[in-house]
């Protein structure tokens, strides 16, 4: 087993999944390939199957976000919402075990991660509790100077 053989096998499996996309859609699921690995004598490729409900794929990250949105200070309906980072448009797809927001770029469907606080800022969600303000070092120094005078 070598890298090229695994790539070739992955291509065949991806084509089989693509050829059966409508059948999977009729079943109410989305099927895609995950990570793969190999050794000299064997290999494996993860196949991920997720429910589709209301047009949204229910990946483990999507389910985790739905369950934990309130605890993370996020709106309950955040899944699938559009968000912009730089010049790219993304949709919120879920949250991973590390606490990063999983996002999908609209232009090419590429999945990425973003820190939770950055995601909140991009959505216009306040990241500090009410009544708490963030201060810079310069603010703190000027406050100290005015008290010392």
N, C-alpha and C positions, 0 to 999 in steps of 0.2 A: 504494500500500500504506500503510495506517495502523494505529494501535494497535488500534482496534476491529475491523477486518477480521482482524488476526492473532488476537485473542481469539476471534472467531467461528470461524475455521478451527480453532484449538486445541480448542474445544468439540466440533466435529464429529469431529476425530481422536480425542479422549479417549473420546467415545461409541463410536466404532468399536472402539477397544481394549477398552472395557468389555464391549461386545456379544460380543466374541470371546475373553473371558477363559478360558472352558472349553477352547477350542481350543488356546490358548497353554499352558494347564496340561497338556493331553494331550501337547503337544510337549516338556514339561519346561522351559519358559521362562516368565519374567515379562517383560512389555512395559510400559514406561511412558514418558511424555514428559519430556524434560529442558528445558533453557533454550531460549528462542527469541529471534530478533532479526529486524529488518526494516529496509529502506531504502525510499525512495520507489518503487522499481521491483521489489523482490523481498523475500522473507523466508525464514527457515528455522526449523525446530523440530527439536531433537535427539530421536531415538527411542532409548531405551536398552533393550537386550535382555540379560537375565541368566539363566544356568542356575539351576535350582532343584534342589538335592541334599539329600535328607533333610529336606525342608520348609524349608530355609534358602535364601534367594535369594543367589546367588553374584555380587554386584556387584563392581566393581573394588575398592571399599573393603573388602568382605568377604574377597576373595582376598588383598589386601595385609595385612590383619590376620592371616589364617591363616599367611602366609609369615613375618611379622615378629614375631609374638607373643613368642617366646622372647627376641629381641633387645631388646624393649621392656619386658621384665620382667613379662609377662602370661602367664597360663595358656594352654595350647594350645587348650583347649575354651571359650574366652571368648565366641566368636561366638554370639549369640542369648541370652546370659545376661541376667537381669533386674538392673536397677540403679535406685536411687531418688535423685533430686535434688530437694530440697525436698519438696513434697507430691505430686510427679508420679512415676509409674513409667515406666521406659524399658527398652528392650532394646538391647544392644550390636549394632550393625550392621556395623562395620568401622572402618577408620582412613583418613583422607584424606592427600593428599600433604603437607599442612602439618603433619602429626603430631597432628591432633586426632582424638579418638574420635568416630565417627559413631553417633548414638543415635536411636532412634525412640520417640516418646511413645506409650504403650499406649492412652491414652484417645481419641486422634484420628489416630494414624499420622503425625503431623508429624515430619519429620526435623530434627535439630539437631546441633550439634557441642559437644564439651566438651574442655577441655584434658586431655591424657593424665594428668597428676598428679591432677587433680580426679576423673577416672574411676577411677584406682587407689584413691584414698581412699574413694570411694563403694562400691567393691567390697571394701574392707578389706584391700587389698594394701599392704604396707609400701613407702613411697616413699623411704626412706633405706637405704643398705647396712647390713648387720648390724654392730654395734659403733659406728656413727656415730649421735650424737644431735643433734637440733636444739636450739639454744639461742636464747633471746631476748636482746635488749639488756640487760634487767634481770638476767638470769642472769649475763651476762658482767660487768656492773658489780659485782654482789655477789661474784663470784669474784675480781675484781680487788681489791675492798675487803678481802676476807678475807686475800689474799696480802700486802697492804700493811700490815696490822696486825701 
